[in-house]
Amino acid sequence: MSLLLAMTGWHVEDWRARFQALLPEMPIVVLGEPFDRRAVHYVASWKHPAGSLTGLPNLAAIFSLGAGVDFLFADDKLPEVPIARVVDPDLTTRMSEYVVLHCLMYLRQQHRYMRQQQAKLWEDDRNQPAARSVRVGIMGLGELGLDAAAKLKLIGFDVAGWSRSPKSAEGLQTFSGEDGLKAFLARTDILVSLVPLTPQTRGILNAELFAGLARDGRLGGPFLINPGRGGLQVADDIVAALDAGTLKGATLDVFETEPLPVESPLWSHPGVTITPHNAAMSEPEAIASLVAAQIRRLEAGEPLLHAVDPARGY
């Protein structure tokens, strides 16, 4: 019985050492090296090459090494076994830090003051709204969205949430589905996107959606924050919306192609803040520990935690 590491772009030997220390009795094998495919019971994956997980007759479970699983379902030959995603309190906290930071940057007009500092300008129109008068809308009410919403509410923001299917959370106004999306957008000054990437949500951050955002807010126009998935956003529509004033600003941590190509107009647009997909970086040791604990659960006959619903894609 062995654990197969199937990852792209990461230091695989570091991960082998982590898992070997946590699972000393289990051989840790690596995709691309010779190994007995019949002995593989578990796979830990991050953007494995499509089709590379076929021919594993005794595979019992696949573990995503990240919070997202969209890359797994992009493999049309993915084995039909249980899949689990990472739910890490540290990752959740870091994502909320990112969301709160950038909501406060827009609330307190920090981008403007940084530009003024560069130009050596001392200007203030005294338009400083309180957090309670700014409406934040969280798209996606999983662990990440609910935690971010709770922390924004503690600061005083007027927070609501939207999800594809109905959800409820104490003290949080919620909307759902296509019917609820219009009303949700109409009351949103800062839109935070934390929905999973599925065929239904791909490209959801587009011109039509931006046009539905609030125009009567205290910030002078709506803002977008996307630390979720690059495939959710249509980059050309973001640029066009910023140029037209449909969006006043956008903070983007994720992109369809990463690293973001140097020729992308997002790099130089004055309304865009770019971060290099680091909104919620979990400690590798924490991720490995979570996966190892899941394997021990399965070996003890206990159910898998944080299992993914293939029908929904998350």
C-alpha positions in Angstrom: 0.0 0.0 0.0 1.5 3.4 -1.1 0.7 7.1 -1.4 1.3 8.6 -4.9 2.4 12.2 -5.1 1.1 13.7 -8.4 1.9 17.4 -8.5 3.1 20.1 -10.9 5.1 23.1 -10.0 6.0 22.1 -6.4 9.1 20.7 -4.8 8.1 17.1 -4.8 11.0 15.8 -2.7 10.1 18.2 0.1 6.6 16.8 0.0 7.9 13.2 -0.1 9.9 13.9 3.1 6.9 15.5 4.8 4.6 12.6 4.1 7.2 10.0 4.9 7.7 11.6 8.3 4.0 11.5 9.0 3.3 8.0 7.4 6.6 6.1 8.1 5.0 2.8 7.5 3.7 3.7 4.0 5.9 4.0 0.8 5.7 7.4 -0.8 6.0 7.2 -4.5 6.2 10.0 -7.1 4.5 10.4 -10.5 7.2 10.2 -13.2 9.3 7.7 -11.3 8.9 3.9 -11.5 6.4 2.5 -9.0 4.0 -0.4 -8.6 0.6 1.0 -9.8 -1.2 -1.9 -8.1 0.2 -0.8 -4.7 -1.2 2.8 -4.9 -4.2 3.2 -2.5 -4.0 7.0 -2.2 -3.1 10.0 -4.3 -2.2 13.5 -3.2 -2.6 15.7 -6.2 -1.9 19.3 -7.3 -2.6 19.9 -11.0 -1.5 16.4 -12.1 -1.2 15.8 -15.8 -4.6 14.8 -17.3 -4.9 11.0 -17.6 -2.0 10.2 -15.3 -4.1 8.7 -12.6 -5.5 5.9 -14.7 -4.4 2.3 -14.3 -4.4 2.4 -10.5 -6.7 -0.6 -9.7 -6.6 -0.4 -5.9 -7.0 3.4 -5.6 -9.2 4.2 -2.7 -9.2 8.1 -2.5 -7.7 11.2 -4.0 -6.7 14.2 -1.9 -6.4 17.7 -3.3 -3.5 19.5 -1.9 -5.4 22.8 -2.1 -8.8 24.2 -1.1 -9.9 24.0 -4.7 -10.7 20.8 -6.7 -11.6 22.3 -10.1 -8.2 21.1 -11.5 -9.2 17.5 -10.7 -12.4 17.7 -12.6 -10.6 19.1 -15.6 -9.2 15.6 -16.0 -11.8 13.7 -18.0 -10.1 10.4 -17.1 -10.2 11.0 -13.4 -10.8 7.8 -11.5 -14.2 7.5 -9.9 -13.1 7.3 -6.3 -13.8 9.5 -3.3 -12.2 12.9 -3.4 -11.4 15.2 -0.4 -10.3 18.8 -0.4 -8.2 20.7 2.1 -10.1 22.5 4.9 -7.4 24.1 6.9 -8.2 26.7 9.7 -4.9 28.5 8.9 -5.9 28.8 5.2 -9.3 30.1 6.2 -7.8 32.7 8.5 -5.3 33.9 5.9 -8.1 34.3 3.3 -10.1 36.4 5.7 -7.1 38.5 6.4 -6.7 39.2 2.7 -10.4 40.0 2.2 -10.5 42.3 5.3 -7.3 44.0 4.2 -8.5 44.9 0.8 -12.0 45.9 1.9 -10.4 48.3 4.3 -8.1 49.6 1.6 -11.2 50.6 -0.4 -13.1 51.9 2.6 -10.2 54.1 3.7 -9.2 55.1 0.1 -5.6 53.9 0.7 -4.9 53.4 -3.1 -5.7 57.1 -3.6 -3.5 58.2 -0.8 -0.6 56.1 -2.1 -0.9 57.8 -5.5 -1.0 61.2 -3.8 2.1 60.4 -1.8 4.0 59.6 -5.0 2.9 62.9 -6.5 3.6 64.7 -3.2 0.0 65.9 -3.0 -1.8 66.7 0.3 -5.5 66.4 -0.6 -8.5 65.1 1.3 -12.2 65.8 0.5 -13.2 64.6 3.9 -15.3 61.9 2.4 -14.6 59.1 4.9 -17.6 56.8 5.2 -17.9 54.4 8.1 -17.7 50.7 7.6 -21.4 50.4 8.5 -22.4 52.4 5.5 -20.5 50.2 3.0 -22.2 47.1 1.7 -19.9 44.1 1.1 -21.3 41.1 -0.8 -19.6 37.7 -0.4 -20.2 35.3 -3.4 -19.7 31.8 -2.0 -20.8 30.7 1.5 -18.5 27.8 2.2 -15.9 27.9 5.0 -14.0 30.7 3.4 -16.9 32.9 2.6 -18.6 32.5 6.0 -15.4 33.2 7.9 -14.7 36.3 5.9 -18.3 37.5 6.3 -18.1 37.1 10.1 -14.8 39.1 10.4 -16.1 41.9 8.1 -19.2 42.2 10.3 -17.1 42.5 13.4 -15.4 45.5 11.9 -18.8 47.0 11.1 -19.3 46.4 7.4 -22.9 45.8 6.1 -22.4 42.2 4.8 -24.6 39.9 2.8 -23.8 36.6 1.1 -24.9 34.8 -2.1 -24.6 31.1 -3.0 -25.9 29.0 -5.8 -28.1 27.0 -3.5 -29.9 28.3 -0.4 -27.9 28.7 2.7 -28.4 30.4 6.0 -26.1 31.9 8.6 -27.0 33.5 11.8 -26.9 37.3 11.5 -26.2 37.3 7.8 -28.6 38.3 5.0 -28.3 35.6 2.3 -29.4 35.3 -1.3 -29.3 32.3 -3.6 -29.6 31.2 -7.2 -30.3 33.2 -10.3 -33.4 34.8 -8.7 -31.4 36.1 -5.8 -28.4 37.3 -7.7 -29.9 40.5 -9.0 -31.0 41.7 -5.6 -27.6 40.7 -4.1 -25.6 42.6 -6.6 -27.9 45.7 -6.4 -27.0 46.1 -2.7 -23.2 45.5 -3.1 -20.5 48.1 -3.0 -17.6 45.7 -2.6 -18.0 42.3 -4.3 -15.8 39.5 -2.9 -15.7 36.3 -5.0 -15.1 33.1 -3.2 -17.3 30.7 -5.1 -15.9 27.4 -6.3 -14.9 27.2 -10.0 -17.4 24.9 -11.7 -18.8 24.8 -15.3 -21.7 26.9 -13.9 -19.5 29.6 -12.4 -16.8 29.8 -15.0 -16.7 33.4 -16.3 -19.3 34.6 -13.8 -17.4 37.8 -13.1 -18.3 39.4 -16.4 -19.7 42.6 -17.9 -23.3 41.6 -17.2 -22.6 40.9 -13.6 -20.6 44.1 -13.1 -23.5 46.2 -14.6 -25.8 44.9 -11.8 -23.7 46.2 -8.9 -24.8 49.1 -6.8 -24.4 52.6 -8.1 -25.7 54.5 -5.0 -23.0 53.6 -2.5 -20.8 55.8 -0.4 -17.6 54.7 -2.2 -18.6 56.4 -5.5 -18.8 53.1 -7.4 -18.4 49.4 -6.9 -15.2 47.4 -6.4 -14.3 43.8 -7.1 -12.0 41.5 -5.0 -11.3 38.1 -6.4 -9.0 35.8 -4.3 -11.0 32.7 -5.4 -10.3 31.3 -8.8 -8.9 32.9 -12.0 -11.4 31.0 -14.2 -14.3 32.9 -12.5 -13.3 36.2 -14.1 -13.3 37.6 -17.6 -10.2 39.8 -17.8 -11.3 41.8 -20.8 -14.6 42.6 -19.1 -12.8 43.8 -16.0 -10.6 46.2 -18.0 -13.6 47.4 -20.0 -15.7 47.9 -16.8 -12.9 49.9 -15.2 -12.4 52.1 -18.3 -16.2 52.7 -18.5 -16.5 53.4 -14.7 -18.8 50.4 -14.2 -16.2 49.2 -11.7 -14.2 51.7 -9.7 -11.4 49.3 -8.8 -10.4 45.6 -8.8 -8.1 43.5 -6.6 -7.1 40.3 -8.2 -5.1 37.5 -6.7 -5.9 34.8 -9.3 -5.8 34.5 -13.1 -6.7 32.1 -15.8 -3.1 31.9 -16.8 -0.4 32.1 -14.1 2.0 33.7 -13.8 0.0 36.6 -15.3 1.5 37.2 -18.8 3.6 40.4 -19.0 1.5 41.6 -21.9 -1.8 41.6 -19.9 -3.3 45.1 -19.6 -4.2 44.3 -16.0 -0.6 44.9 -14.9 -0.6 48.6 -15.8 -4.2 49.5 -15.3 -4.4 52.2 -12.6 -7.6 50.7 -11.2 -6.2 47.2 -10.6 -4.3 45.8 -7.7 -2.5 42.5 -8.4 -1.2 40.0 -5.9 0.6 36.7 -7.0 -1.9 34.1 -5.9 -0.9 34.3 -2.3 -4.2 35.4 -0.6 -4.3 32.2 1.4 -1.1 30.3 1.6 -1.3 27.3 3.9 1.8 25.9 5.6 2.8 22.8 3.6 3.3 20.9 6.9 -0.3 21.6 7.9 -1.7 20.4 4.5 0.4 17.2 4.7 -0.8 16.6 8.3 -4.4 16.9 7.2 -4.0 14.5 4.4 -2.1 12.0 6.6 -4.9 12.2 9.2 -7.5 11.5 6.5 -5.5 8.4 5.4 -5.4 7.1 8.9 -9.2 7.7 9.2 -9.8 5.6 6.1 -7.4 2.9 7.3 -9.4 2.8 10.6 -12.7 2.4 8.7 -13.9 5.9 9.5 -15.6 8.1 6.9 -13.7 10.6 4.8 -14.0 14.3 5.9 -14.5 17.2 3.5 -15.6 14.9 0.7 -16.3 16.5 -2.7 -19.7 16.0 -4.5 -18.7 15.2 -8.1 -22.1 16.3 -9.3 -21.6 19.8 -7.9 -17.9 19.9 -8.5 -17.0 21.0 -5.0 
